[in-house]
Amino acid sequence: MALTDQTARVRVGEELPGEVIDQYLKAHIPGLEGTPRISQFPGGASNLTYLLEYANRELVLRRPPFGRKAKSAHDMGREYRILNQLNTGFPYCPKAYVYCTDESVIGAEFYVMERVNGIILRSDLPPELNFDVAQTRALCESFIDKLVELHNVDYQACGLGDLGKPEGYVKRQIEGWTERYERAMTPDAPTWEPVKRWLREKMPADHPKPGIIHNDYRFDNVILNPDNPMQIIGVLDWEMTTIGDPLMDLGNTLAYWIEATDPQPMQAMRKQPSHLPGMYTRQGFADYYAKRAGITIPCIDFYYTYGLFRLAGIIQQIYYRFYHGQTQDQRFAQFIVMNRLLEQKALEVIGQSQL
């Protein structure tokens, strides 16, 4: 099995016009040879990502999903700008080469960036890596270290001071995700009413030091060096990046972090090897983050619960498109089950919380 991330045949209904793209790219990126072989990266459930293999170069194309799109989501120009400017302070962003605003080319805006070739971890650690507990712990800490490093980037020096508004960030996130969730409701979706009420009641003040937040930081969005898999050489999927409270970003990441003691229904949702011996628990993750960031986090319950609710909102927006026949991707059929499991977990956290 190849350790580096592999592509697959393009999913039905998500094809790209190869000849048109080839003509467009050769007009904007000099030196491309031959015609591109187009395949698709199978991961991800939002923006679509394709590999374009020329005879002398590999490129990656990103475009929005088909069907209804949440307002302000899937902003290709914004993501292109982030890649180009954040790279000066956080050199793990792929280089972006061209941004196309002409939707007549492929039916949507898109951008093209370099391919960073490396290992991307999915649900399970590849057996070829054969990490022991100490190596797994080192990988986990490297993953957290990069998140701390991102949150400490001088975003003003990168020219990204206008990327977001940190004042009132926590309140806007709770209100915004409540609104987005309600707009994406389907008849079979849970209401999340007790959780929404608790989040409004327990809302903390904004963190005094805002930072660049990724908003989707997880193992399958980082690229590991094939020659040293403990080293992160790339971070992907910057579509939801903004400036805000770094602890809210921590909560987003914790929502994805299924630990070894979580019950089987939660284990079935696991998309990264966070359950392995050597990986921190969610509390251990937060404690290590706080130590490396030089801050104190008295309680993670609010941030974790927020992360669960926000993840449910993302899942429900995608499920809405599936429910209404705007995408045929069968992966999304079970998203409603995941939504219900997330609500159950959030209610469990609230029931045990000392906040």
N, C-alpha and C positions, 0 to 999 in steps of 0.2 A: 504494500500500500504506500502511495506517495504521501509524504508528510506535509508537503506544501499544499496550499489550498487549491482544490480542483473545481473545474467548472463542469457543467452538464449541458445537454441539448436545451435550446431555448424552449420555454414552456409554451404550449399552444395558446395563441391569443396575445402573446407578448413578443412577437417577432419584430425585428428591426429591418428596414429597407437597406440591405447591404450595399448595393451599388450607389445609392444616394448618399449614404454616410461616407463611403469611400471618396466620392467626389468632393464632398464638403471638407473632410479632414485633410485631403491632399492640397486643398486650396488654402488651408490655415496652418498646417503643420508641415514644414518642409522635410524632405528626405524620406518619406514613407515609400516602401517598396512592395510591389505585389498587390494583391487584393486581400482584405482581411477575412480570416476565419472567425466567425462570431459564435460565441457560446455564452452561457449565462451562469452567474454565481447562484447556487441554489439557496443559500441562506437569505435571511432578511424577509420582512413582510411589509415593508413600506416602499421606499424608492427601489427601483429595479436597477440591477447592476450587471453589466455585460463585459466580457473580455473580447477585445479586438486584437487578433494575432496577425500582424504583418510579418513579412519575411525578415525584417530587420528590427522589429520593435513590437512591444506589447503595450497596449493602452487599455484603460478601463473607462467605460461610458456609464454615466448615471442619468436616469430620467425618472419622472414621477410615475406612480402607478396609474393604471387605467381605472376609469370609473370616477365616482364622486370623490372629491378631495376636501379635507377639512380646510376651512378658511385659514390662510397664511401658512399652511403647511406646504412641504415639498418645494420650497423656494430655491430653485437651482442657482440663481444668481447670488443669493446670500451664501449658500454653501461654497460656491466657487470663490467668493471673496474671502471667506474664513480660511480656506486652505491656503490661499496665496499670502495672506497677511499674518496669520497666526504662526506660520512656519518659522518666522524670524525669532519667536520666543519659545516655541515648542516644536522642535525639529523632527517631529514624528508624523506630521501631516504629509500625505502624498502631494506632489507638485501637480497643480492643475494647469492645463495648457490652453484650453479653448472653451468658451461658453457660448452656446447658440440660443438666441432669443427668438429665432424664426421658427415658429411651430409648424410651418409647412414642410420642413425638412423631414421630421419623423413623426409629426403629430403632437409634439410637446417640446418644451424647452429641455435642454440637456447640457451637460458639460463632460469634458474628457480629461482624464488625469493619468499620471504614471501608474504603472503596476508595481507595487512593492511586493516582491515575491518572498513568501515565508510561510510559517506554520500558523494556522488559525484553529484554535481549539473549539470543538463543538461539545456535545453532551459528555463524551468520555475522552479520557487521555489516550492517544494512540499507543498501542502496546509497544511500538518501537522505541518510545521515549523511556519506558521502564523506570520512571522516577521512584526513588525511595522517599520516605517521609520527609527527610531533611531537604531534598530537592524540591518536593512539592511545596513545602513551606517557603522556600526561597522564591519559587515562582509566584506564590500568593503575595508575598511581600513586595516583589517587583511590580506586580499588578497594582497594588495599593500605592506604592511610591510614585508611579506615573500619574495617578489621580491627584495626589498631593501636589506634584510638580505642576500639573495643569492649573490647579486652583491658585497657585502662587505666581502664575505668569503675569507680567506687567502688561496688561491689555492696552493701556494708554500708549506705551512705547510701540506696540504692534499696530497702532492706528485703528484699534477696535473699540475705542471708548464710547462710540455711539451704537454699539451692537445691541445693547439692552439697557434697561433702566433698573438699577439695583434697588432704589427706594421703593418700598411697598411690595417687594418681590414675592414674599411668602403669601401675603393676602391675595395678590393677583393670581398666583398659581392655584390656590384653593378655589377661588371663584372661577377662574378660567377652565380648570379641568371639570368642575361641576357643570358648567355650561356646555362644554364640549361633550361630556358624557351624556347629558340629557338630550342633546341634539342627535346623538347617535343611537338612542334607545331603539330597541326592537321589542316586539311583544314578549319574547322569551328571556329578556335581560333582567337581572336583579336591579333593584332601585338604589342600593347603597345608602339609603336615607340615614340610618343610625351613624354610619361612618362619616358621611358628609357633615352631619350635625356636630359630631365629636371633633372633627378637624377644625371647624369654625370656632368652637368653644376653646380649644387648647392651642390655638395658633400662637407661636412665639414671635418675638421681635426678629427682624432681619439680622443676620450675622453682621458684626461690625466691619468685617473685611470681605467685601464682595469679590468675586473672581470670575474668570471664564469657566463656565460649566458645560460639560459635554452633553448631559441629559440622556445618554444612552450607553454609558460606559460599562462594558461587560467583556468577557473573554473572547467572544466571537467578533468583537470589534477591535481587537488588538492583533498585531502581527508579530510573531516571535521569530527570532533569528534562527534559521535552520542549523547553523553551526554552533549556536549557544542558546538553546531554547529558554533559558532563564532571562534572556535579554529581549526587551520589547523594542522593535525597530519601526513600528508604524501603528497609528491609531486611525480607525476608519469611522465613517458615518457621522458627519458633523452637521447634519441637517437641522437638528434641534438645539444647536449650541447658542448660548446667550451669555449675558453677564447677570449674575445673581448670587443667591445665597449658596455657598459651597456645601452646606449641610443638607440642603434639599437635594443636591446632586448625589451626595452620599446615600440619602434615602432611596433615590432612584436605583442606584446600584445594588443596595441591600435587597430591594424587591426582587431582583433576579437571582439572589444568592440563596439557593436551596442547600441547606446543610444536612449533614448525615443523619441527624435525629428527626428531621421532618417526616411526617407520615407519608405513606405510599402515594396517595393522590397528589401531594405536592412533588414527590420525587418524579412522578410521571411528567411533570411540567419542566423538569430540569433541562436546561440547554447548555450548561457548562459544567466542568468537572469540579464544582465547588464542594462536593460531598466527600472528597478523598481524604484519607488520613494525612495530616499535614496542612490541610486548608483550614483557615480560621473559621470559627462560627461567626454568625452575624455580629454578635457582641464583640468577639475578638477582633473582627475586621474593623469595627468602629473604634475600638480601643487602640489598635495599631495606627489607624489613620490619625486619631487625635494626638498620639505621641509624636508621630512624624510631622504633623502640622503645627505642633506646639500649642495646642488648644485643649480646652476641657469640654467634653460633651456629657452633661449630667444624665441625660436619658435619651435613647434613640427612638422611643416609641412613636413620637409624633412623626419624625422623619421617615421611619420605616412604613408606618401606616399611610402616610402621604404617598410614598413610592408605590405601595400596593394599589392605591386608588388610581394614581396616574397611569400605572401599567394597565389596569383594567380599562381605563379610558382609551388608551392606544389600541388595545385588543378589540374593544367594542367598535371603534371607528373602522377597523379593518373588517370585523365581522359584519358590520352594517353593509359594506360593499358586497360581501358574499351573500348575505341574506337577500339582498335586492337584485342579485344576479349580475352585478357589475364586474365581478371577477369569477372565473371558474376554478380557481386554485383550491383544490380540495383540502389543503393544509388548514384552511381557515374554517372548515366546518366545525372543528372542535373548539374554536375560540370561545364560544359561549360557555362551554364547560369550564375552561380556564378562568373566565370571568367570575363564575360562581365560586370557584375554589379560592380565588383571590379575596372575594368578599368574606368568605368564611374565615380565612386567615386574619384579615383585618379585624373582624369582630372578636377573634380570639385574643389578639394583641390588646385591643381596647379593654376586654374583660379582665385582663391581668395587669393592666397598666396602673402605675402609682401616680400618674399625672393628674 
